[in-house]
């Protein structure tokens, strides 16, 4: 079975690499073939010769692979302990890494997770979890549950400590490991042992796993009077365009006159979803992107088909993790002067991948084309020098922090509709560069006492702070107001007393006053999480975000720019 499996993989990958038949990346695969539509312009005789040549190559590669594995099995010191599935996977991954950083092989479990992510869901219990520590003791706590999720139905709540999963202790485990233990197939059972945050009682809850929705447009609200905000940080999935349109419609009902669209950390996704989002804001006939494949195959242009686009002044937020489909949207909006771009230079991924189903439930994403923004920019960063890790991390955290918002692509200049210069060769450069707000090492360390104090507040264990008690189930879809958990001087002073009395944290006392605003913000965030869930609680953080503040400031410029672009378009013969 293993030899047949490896042969099938090698055959499929080799054919994909050797034939000029490519499929469109990140479009919904054909259910029968597992591919999105492609075509071949080769004549039948040419295709036959290519196929025979490929078959010979496949047989040669397969035999070499078997010979190498036999030598390793017979001569390697631990040859009898080799995990051959991992060996096959590593060989596929290594082969694809020689092509480009974005062609990838997924085993069955990874491919299924990729597909559930694209459906804006995952299989589990529907709770957010986080590590917090007292001294050296690292524990995992539930911070919120999702509406009508299995965790919600079984009564799990903010502050419950996860002690064990299916009888296996989770003490000292990282939250990612706990998460992987909790997740599993749909309709399967998992036993989660928790110490209740309110009562301290230990309970074991039998939970049936299910598909938990994770909308790609999780939240939207009026961040200032007349200024709407749409959170699109999760990726371009099946539900993205519909979710954004629904958010836009509802914001218009609330008096929307300008919009901040947040694409920070958005890793991309389906090409057709990105086109649909761009189509919302661009008038009919305007170019969204050009796609160029191998030898002219799969060359396509995508234009707006919207006769009545939304004309709300638009500011788009991007950062170094804004990639792929989200760069298609921000690039099209920038090139047509439809939006001002604020934040940091985006990741720089201008390669398009096809999604191909393989035997045994595995899958492959294979680079099949490049895309160009309307002004002709290729925004793909150079990946010829350095390793895969350096490319993905953009040179490491320190380099990113030092250059945040100021790095300029090295590619040639193009021009927007009004003649502004823009550049290719390395992501979308913002019109307004703004660095993010980084946490100091002390602020990171303060997260632990802040969580435990907020947990006591939420359960009414702090004298004189009963007003902060969260004594009901999560109220989902809540728009945060100034009256929701304002952390006043009394609450801050109570936190100071809490820290001073604990041997683990009293060393922080000299640092508290200079971090007062951070402490008050984080206490409010924790209490809002307990009361309204994770999505709504993020509003506490976004309303003090320097990049969002700049986006609001430049709304008048975005309006003027869009009007200038509209006049220039009407003036064209």
Secondary structure, DSSP 8 states (H G I E B T S, - for coil): -HHHHHHHHHHHHHHHHHSS--B-TTS---TTTSS--B---S-HHHHHHHHHHHHHHHHHHHHHHHHHHHHHHHHSTTGGG--HHHHHHHHHHHHHHTT-TT-EEE-HHHHHHHHHHHTTEEEE--EEEEEEEETTEEEEEEEEE-TT-HHHHTT--TT-EEEEETTEE-TT--HHHHHHHH--STT-EEEEEEE-TTT--EEEEEEE-EEEE--SS-EEEEEETTEEEEE--S-B-TTHHHHHHHHHHHHHHTT--EEEEE-TT---B-HHHHHHHHHHHS-TT-EEEEEEEGGGTT-EEEE---SS----EEEEEE-TT--THHHHHHHHHHHTTSEEEEES------EEEEEEE-GGG-EEEEEEEEEE-TT--------SSS-HHHHHHTT-HHHHHHHTTT----S-EEE-TT--EEE-SSS---SEE-------HHHHHHHHHHHHHHHHHHTT-STT-GGG---S----S----TTS----HHHHHHHHHHHHT-TTTGGGGGGTGGGHHHHHHHHHHHHHHHHH-HHHHHHHHHTT-HHHHHHHHTHHHHHHHHHHHHHHHHH--
